[in-house]
Amino acid sequence: MSSRPMPLSVDLPVKDMPAAPRLPAIQKTDPRALEVGLQQRLSASDEPGAALGRLGQLVLQLAAIQATDERRFERITLISPQLLVFAADHGVADEGVSAFPQAATLRRVLHMLQGQASVNRLVDLQGFELSVVDAGVATHIRLPDDAPPVVPLQLRKIGYGTRNITLSPAMSRAQAVAGLHAGMDVVRHLPGNVLAIGSVGVAGSACASLILSRLCGVQLSDACGVNAGNGQDEALAQRKLERLFAAASRHRKATAPLDVLAAMGGYEIAMMVGAMLQAASERRVVLVDGFVAGAAALIARCLVPEVDGYLVMAHRSSEPGHRLLLIHLQTQPLLDMELHMGQGMGALLAWPMLLAAQRLLEP
Amino acid sequence: MSSRPMPLSVDLPVKDMPAAPRLPAIQKTDPRALEVGLQQRLSASDEPGAALGRLGQLVLQLAAIQATDERRFERITLISPQLLVFAADHGVADEGVSAFPQAATLRRVLHMLQGQASVNRLVDLQGFELSVVDAGVATHIRLPDDAPPVVPLQLRKIGYGTRNITLSPAMSRAQAVAGLHAGMDVVRHLPGNVLAIGSVGVAGSACASLILSRLCGVQLSDACGVNAGNGQDEALAQRKLERLFAAASRHRKATAPLDVLAAMGGYEIAMMVGAMLQAASERRVVLVDGFVAGAAALIARCLVPEVDGYLVMAHRSSEPGHRLLLIHLQTQPLLDMELHMGQGMGALLAWPMLLAAQRLLEP
């Protein structure tokens, strides 16, 4: 593949950004304090205690997120669910690590903005509000004049795609911090108490694999397995692994979460980390979509461990690394539908499970 | 446990029932004829072909059920979904093979009829109509005068519980056939084109394990594994296995599907078999709930293999045998929530996935 020169010129200026982010305080949830009371209410109709299986655990988690006083907790109330899809490009796409050209990111974003993607249909069906956030798509997002957007686009571009991580860090530390803060800021202005978080961006899963490998000590070859569903063939898989080894080797000194994010992450990942932390600090339920959002959840948990209780993993995708990531997060996703797309599809599919959990506690 | 005398007196008369059931003709579905066209429509928005994973497969299955002419298939239309919960008791409960006394069946049925069970909440949430069918509860179902039923009860009792299968066949061949026909008849009078099928009845899973073991050649000890979620302890598991071995040994000559059903099945299982066959013959989508309904699906498939294309397996329960059953049916369930209850809970939880599939093909 072409070795694009380091695109210094496409960065946007980041003014006066501190080297360390201002992270919000997150209150630790305490499901155990509620467990006995909820089990009694759930089993009132003569089903055995554990009959509801993981649905019962979901009830407990949602209750713990919303219970400010466990003695007076009455019911789960899910209000005005929001879906944020963070879009960004990755310089490493130049290395041919994806089955799709980088331009596919923009096309997918345009489809979403015009209401033509699969995710738009499920957004309507499930009663979500969708916003697309341009965290760092490689080009200016511009819709044709005769097709105005039906979905709001938030302009938060940190840069026109990250740098090629086989040649340099994906972004500067200041850019990573700016991404975190932008993600936090986007969430601050959203209504509701449920936030689903997904992403779109060619080669995003390559970055997720690198983050998983570095932060969890997973072999890179396991973290970026081959997947036929993505149209990847054996040669592509081999090339991807080889280029990611090169990137991991170049950034071998990056081990702290923010360093890993800056070295091998992406703008959308940085913003998702910030969005998750902010949402949890406001006691929102955070519904985490696919593998790339999962990598953001991993970083978020490293930064503020208390975020954990607010994260609901929506699904396990067909990305082999996603399974390992969920194991390391010590969590089970609600669905396992072998989806191979981000954009919040899995989160939207899983949403009715949260509604069911809410309903079970209604008087 | 007490060895109840063979309760011949509690059978209801079965008049002039033929030894072989009149089974409806079922048209074989042909998903492959639709595959190319649907893939094109689903991937119109630039997602790769297999991106939707098992959701895409569900779209294909539902389309194949509804497509009378694959060249003119437009959209999936799911109308007026119905949930039938078949209730029955099993004489083998006398042998202490369940963590619950037989009386729990009646209590659960009453809760459902009075709208107090978990399933009632999800029925409302998902927009289903629920009917409870008394296929053979051991007592007369009677609600207190001051608590009229909010859910219709269909009186189709074949007998007051089956016989204890460690001592005799569960039911006569004529009763099995009567059960099949009753199940078919119940479905004939239902509106809509989606039928979810669940069951309730203490020791039903013991019968399901025996059916699975006999029809699929699965070791009985694998088919009736221990499950802590059901409140079963080690001693109970040991007793259950021992008593089921005795039953399997007594009925070792039963190998044909209807013989297995009569020897070791239950009234609710017989009716579910009939209901599934009838629903498929009317091209309804059949959403199969838990392990016991799965055993009915197994028998239905033995009787009329074409039923297969109409069955959507809703979930994998925490019953160890259920996993094996699904493997033998060569199908994957939509959900894996470790539920340990029947009554259609898993089917109701899985329903939004069908709505999502429907929505993806809408113009």
Contacts between the chains, C-beta under 8 A, distances in Angstrom:
chain1	res1	chain2	res2	distance
A	42	B	118	7.2
A	44	B	116	7.6
A	45	B	108	7.8
A	45	B	111	4.6
A	45	B	116	5.1
A	45	B	117	4.4
A	45	B	118	6.1
A	46	B	104	6.7
A	46	B	107	5.2
A	46	B	108	5.7
A	46	B	111	5.9
A	46	B	117	7.8
A	47	B	108	7.7
A	47	B	117	7.5
A	47	B	118	6.4
A	47	B	341	5.2
A	48	B	99	7.3
A	48	B	100	7.7
A	48	B	229	7.3
A	48	B	230	6.3
A	48	B	231	5.2
A	48	B	340	6.8
A	48	B	341	7.7
A	49	B	231	7.7
A	50	B	228	7.6
A	50	B	229	4.2
A	50	B	230	8.0
A	50	B	231	8.0
A	50	B	318	8.0
A	50	B	340	6.2
A	51	B	229	7.1
A	51	B	339	6.9
A	51	B	340	4.8
A	51	B	341	4.2
A	52	B	118	7.0
A	52	B	339	6.5
A	52	B	340	8.0
A	52	B	341	7.2
A	52	B	345	7.8
A	53	B	229	6.9
A	53	B	317	7.8
A	53	B	318	5.9
A	53	B	337	5.0
A	53	B	338	3.3
A	53	B	339	4.5
A	53	B	340	6.1
A	54	B	337	4.6
A	54	B	338	5.1
A	54	B	339	8.0
A	55	B	337	5.4
A	55	B	339	6.7
A	55	B	349	6.9
A	99	B	48	7.3
A	100	B	48	7.7
A	104	B	46	6.7
A	107	B	46	5.2
A	108	B	45	7.8
A	108	B	46	5.7
A	108	B	47	7.7
A	111	B	45	4.6
A	111	B	46	5.9
A	116	B	44	7.6
A	116	B	45	5.1
A	117	B	45	4.4
A	117	B	46	7.8
A	117	B	47	7.5
A	118	B	42	7.2
A	118	B	45	6.0
A	118	B	47	6.4
A	118	B	52	7.0
A	118	B	360	5.9
A	121	B	359	4.8
A	121	B	360	5.8
A	121	B	362	6.7
A	122	B	356	5.8
A	122	B	359	6.5
A	122	B	360	7.8
A	124	B	359	7.6
A	125	B	355	6.4
A	125	B	356	6.4
A	125	B	359	4.6
A	228	B	50	7.6
A	229	B	48	7.3
A	229	B	50	4.2
A	229	B	51	7.2
A	229	B	53	6.9
A	230	B	48	6.3
A	231	B	48	5.3
A	231	B	49	7.7
A	317	B	53	7.8
A	318	B	53	5.9
A	334	B	337	7.8
A	335	B	335	7.2
A	336	B	336	6.4
A	337	B	53	5.0
A	337	B	54	4.6
A	337	B	55	5.4
A	337	B	334	7.7
A	337	B	353	7.9
A	338	B	53	3.3
A	338	B	54	5.1
A	339	B	51	6.9
A	339	B	52	6.5
A	339	B	53	4.5
A	339	B	54	8.0
A	339	B	55	6.7
A	340	B	48	6.8
A	340	B	50	6.2
A	340	B	51	4.8
A	340	B	53	6.1
A	341	B	47	5.2
A	341	B	48	7.8
A	341	B	51	4.2
A	341	B	52	7.2
A	345	B	52	7.8
A	348	B	356	7.7
A	349	B	55	6.9
A	349	B	352	7.7
A	349	B	353	6.6
A	349	B	356	5.9
A	351	B	352	7.9
A	352	B	349	7.7
A	352	B	351	7.9
A	352	B	352	3.5
A	353	B	337	7.9
A	353	B	349	6.7
A	355	B	125	6.4
A	356	B	122	5.8
A	356	B	125	6.4
A	356	B	348	7.7
A	356	B	349	5.9
A	359	B	121	4.8
A	359	B	122	6.5
A	359	B	124	7.5
A	359	B	125	4.7
A	360	B	118	5.9
A	360	B	121	5.8
A	360	B	122	7.8
A	362	B	121	6.8
